[in-house]
Amino acid sequence: MKKLSICLLLSILFSACDKPQPANTDAEAISADTVIAQVGPVAITQKQLDDRLAVLSKEDQEFAKTSVGRRNFIHLLVREQLIALDAKDEEIDQSDVYLTALEDKRAQLRDIYNEYATLLLGRLWEESMLEKGILAVTDEEIAAYYDKYPYEMTIKQLIIPDAQTADAVWRELKRSKSRWKELERQYSKAPEQSKGQEITFMPGEFIPELEVIAANSPTGSVQGFVKTAQGFHIIMKTRERRLSLKDAAPRIRAILEKQKEDAALNALQNKYKVVIYEQDE
């Protein structure tokens, strides 16, 4: 429902100011299933009013708490039902335009419902795995990981779609790193919002192939080109710093939980047959 303006509400108020006010407007005394208006065969309940008010601005919600505001929002619901009833009498609800639009909306809502159901199952599955201890990470595991990887790295990257161009760009950058921005604008196919941005990560938080290259590169060096599903990457390592265990621990816990989840999913591929039909681009 689009935001309703106070001016609209007031105009309805003036047109309906002679209508009787409901006898009981005490919010605590009105239950969700209380009928607050009747339009022919259609009952309008308090819940319907509450649901509509929930999507409005705070200003309009405050106005709805007043007796005047409440009455006028009820008049809006009544108006909608009057129009809907008459439209049905005129058989507009049997028109191709109406039925097609309604079926499109049903399909859209089914997609939203199915997506929500899948996401909900995923969240509950992860909670179950945590409760069973399958994804649990101990302090000892965190300390052991920190002993191996106590640092974070920062890089910037170019993503080039083909190997020949990537090789030419890489060779040019080896000769002149100062051309990075120019060549990025000209050749990089990285998402627009990430162009010119640096990426900071601990080992285990980023693309494994690029983590290895960055970990074994001196700061300021240009390395490449490395192929991933995104394309051919050229990276420049801009800095590296050691983290404290306190700062690193939450990130390491997330990394290890993800690794354990990936291991559990890999095991499930032995239980459920997975076939990916790849198509040539």
Secondary structure as UniProt FT lines:
FT   HELIX           6..16
FT   TURN            17..18
FT   HELIX           27..29
FT   TURN            32..33
FT   STRAND          35..39
FT   TURN            40..41
FT   STRAND          42..45
FT   HELIX           46..53
FT   TURN            54..55
FT   HELIX           58..64
FT   HELIX           67..89
FT   TURN            90..91
FT   HELIX           92..94
FT   HELIX           96..131
FT   TURN            132..133
FT   HELIX           139..148
FT   STRAND          151..160
FT   HELIX           163..175
FT   HELIX           177..179
FT   HELIX           180..187
FT   HELIX           192..194
FT   TURN            195..196
FT   STRAND          199..201
FT   TURN            203..204
FT   HELIX           208..215
FT   TURN            219..220
FT   STRAND          222..228
FT   TURN            229..230
FT   STRAND          231..242
FT   HELIX           245..268
FT   TURN            269..271
//
